[in-house]
Amino acid sequence: MPHLAIEYAPSLDRYADIADVCRALHAEMMQIDLFPLAGIRVRAYRADFAIVADGLDQNAFVAMTLNVGAGRSEAKLKAAGDRLFAVAQQALSVPLATQHFALSLEIRQIDPVLTWKQTPIHTRLKGKS
């Protein structure tokens, strides 16, 4: 599991193509040795209603949450987060150039006792990097 969930404001559509952002982040995740290919997920959710900061219509946000399984060092997760955030900054350079945008990334480690999975994809991709 590295699952990247991207929540974004509807007004982001004025500034960026979220599918392109997802593809760029997915491509970077595939290059990070820390993440098994079969576990990578990138998905985006449009917040159909969102009030951002002072409520101006042009305000937008992208809030990314990367959920990972336990067992990775903080230093390696920090390095991976730095890489992903840099890719997001590049992909979202247009809205970041305005005064109406907020970008965030949070990494969460999942407790192995409190997670359940059945993932045949892992079997299919076993041995691929």
Protein Blocks (a to p, Z undefined) as FASTA:
>chain_A
ZZddddddfklmmmocfklmmmmmmmmmmmmmkbcfklpccdddddfbacehjlpakbcc
ddddddddehiafklmmmmmmmmmmmmmmmmmmmmmpckbccddddddddfklcccddfk
lmmmgoiZZ
